Amino acid sequence: MSMILMAKAMSIKVGNPTRKLVLLKLADNANDNGKCWPSYDHIAEMCEIDRRTAMRHIKALSESGLVTLTYRKGEKGNSSNIYHLHLDGDKLSPPSDTRSPRVVSEDHQPSDPVSPRTSHRTSQLEPVKNIKKSLVENSEIPEELNLVAWQQWLEYRATIKKKYKTQRGELTGIAKLLELSRNDKKLQQRIIDQSIDNEWQGLFELKTNTASRMNEIAEYSPELDASQFAAPKGY
């Protein structure tokens, strides 16, 4: 592990919290020359994401110039990936990712039609609201995160003696909440309430029936025609 590379990776903006976590994982595995060779499965397991998501974010990091990917053949004919990290020099702008709703422009605030809470950040120079008990730096807290809900989650984990021990561990929890909620702050509160009410130690997809889920989708996305999901007549 290279602490220098970990510090550099932490300071780089990549435009996506899960992608940042993947970059931190590569830096964690890299030697001082910026070279490492973890498998896709290992990266996915450590970041608590699926293999395809890990591959997609590694490809985006490669396209942005932060990572170079080469292949190494083994003696038995098998191959493995070798990653070379390039974290020196000018910081590149985060790559666009139309497939991921988690990408946020540095110059504009994300639209959030379902949350009645006003944003705590009106410009790049204004700091994010502090979260008590959080190990994550203010500048690393995603704007899509429901700060009130996350504060409740940290306080709950403290009461059950399951505090996050590292900044990377908390970033993993934040990334998972954003993925489960699809960046919906209202849904984040419900997911956290579900775990607290059931005295769970982790965060899980909201348990709901199909009809309720369709109503939620219609509520969160007024432009969506929910009738397309209705059962056929006579069913």
N, C-alpha and C positions, 0 to 999 in steps of 0.2 A: 504494500500500500504506500502511495506517495501522498504525504500530507500537503506538499506544495501543490500538486495537481488537484487535490480535493479543494483546497482554498481557491484556486483559480476557477475550477468548475462552478463553485458556489457563487462566484461573482459574475458569471456570464449569463446573460439573458437569452433564453432559447424560445420563449413564447408559449411554453406549454409545461405545466407542472410535472406531468408524467415523463415527458422528454427530459426535463431537468433531472429527475430521479434516475433515469437510465444513464445519463451522462455522469452523474455522481457515482453510480455503481461501477462504470468503466474506470473512472479515476481511482476508485477504491481498490480495484484489482491491478491497476497499472504500476509498473516499476518507475524509477526516476527518469527513465528515457521515454515515458509515455506509451509503453507497449504492454499489452495484455491479451489474453486469449480465452475469456470465459465463453461458454456455450450459450446459445439462445435460451435454452431451457433453464440454465442457472440464472441468467439475467432476469428472466420472467419470474422465476420462483422468488428471488430476493426482492424484486420490486412489486411482487404481488399483482402481476398482470399476466395476461395470456401470452403465448409464444408469438402469435401473429402481431400483437400490439408491440411487443419488444422489437420485432423485426422492422416494423413500420417506423418506429422512432429512431432506430439505429440508421435506417436509410435516410431519414430526414437530417440527422446529425452529420452523416456523410455528405449529403448534398450541400449543407451549410459550410462545409470545410473544417468542421471541428474534429471529425474522425475520418481516418482513412482505413478502409477495410481490405485486407488481402487474405489469401487462402494458403494454407500449409497442408501438404500431403503427408500422411503418416506412413510408417513402414508397412502397415497392413492394408494400404490402399484407401484408408479413411482420410478425411480432410477435416480441418478445423479453421475457424476464423481467427485472424490476428488483427487486433485493433491498434492503430497508432493515433494518439491524441495530439491535437494541435491547438493548445489553449493559450499560446502566446500571441502577441501582436494585437491588432485592432479587433475589437469585438464586432462580430457580424450581426446584421439585423436578423431577427427571428424569421425562419422560413415560413411562408404562408402554408396553411394546412386547411383546405376547404372541407376535409372530411371530419375535422375535429372541431366541435363547438367550444373547446377550451381555449382556442387562440384568441388573445386580446391585444388590440393595438395599444402601443405605448402612449399614443397621443389622444385617444378617445376612450371614454368610459363605456363598459358593456351595457347594452340595453337589458333591463330587468323589469318587464312589465308586471310580473306577479309579486314582486316584493315591495311592500309599502315603506321599507326602510330607505332613507336617503343615503347616498354614498358618503363615506367618510374621507374620500379623496377627490379633490376637484382639479388637481393638476399633478404633474410628475414630481414637483418639488415638495408637495405636501405629504407628510408621512402617514402611513396606514395606522389606524387605531391600534393601540397596544392590546395584546391578549394576555391576561394574567396566566401564569404557569406555563406559557408557551416557550419552547426552546427555539422556535423559528424566528429569524430576524425579520423585522417589519418589512424590509424591502423584498423578502422572499414569500410573503403571504399573498396568494392569488386574490385578485379583486373579486373573483367569482365566489369566494368562500363566505358563507354566512357566519360572521364573526361571533354573533350572540350564541348561535347553536354550537359552534366549536368551543367557545368558552365553557358552556354547560358540559360538553363532552370531556374536556380536560378536568373539570372539577369532579365529575363523576368518576373518572378513572383514578383520580387521586384518592377518593373515598374508598375505592375497592383495592387500593394499593397496587394499581397497575399503571403507574405513570409511564409516559414515554421516557426512555432512558437516553436517547440520542436525538439530535436534530433530524437526522436521516429517517429515523423511525417515525417521527411525527409527520415529516413530509410525505412518507408513504401513506399514513392514515389520511392526510388531507387529499392526496391524489385519488385514493380509493373512494372517499366521500364524493368528490367531484365527478368521478366516473359513474358511481351508482346513481347520482342525482341528475346527471347530464347538465351540471352547472346550475341547476334550479335551486335557488336559496330556500324557497318554501319547502321543497322536497327534502332538502338537507336537514331541516328542522324535524321533519316527520321521521326520517331515518334514524336520527340521533335519539328522538323520543322513544322510538320502538326499541332500540337497544337498551336504553336506560330503564324503561318500563319492564322489560323482560330480564333485566340484570345480566345482559350479555357483555362479554369483554371486547367484542369486535363490532364492526359495522357491516350490515348485510342489506341486500336488496329489500325494499319495502314489501311486506307481505300484504297482498290485496287481491280481491277477485277480479275477473276480467272486466265486468261491468263497471266497477269502481275505477279501474285503471283507465277505461275509455273516457269516463267522465273527467278524470284528472287531466288527461291529454287534451280534451276539449277545453277545459278551464284554463290550462296553461298556454294553449295555442288557439286563440279565438278564430284564427283564419283557417283552421283545420276542419274539414267536413267529417264529423264523427259518424255520420250515417253510413259511411262506407264500411264500417266495422260491424254494423248491425247484423243480426242473424236473419236468414231468409224468412219470408212469411210462411207460416205454417210449421216452422221448425219447433 
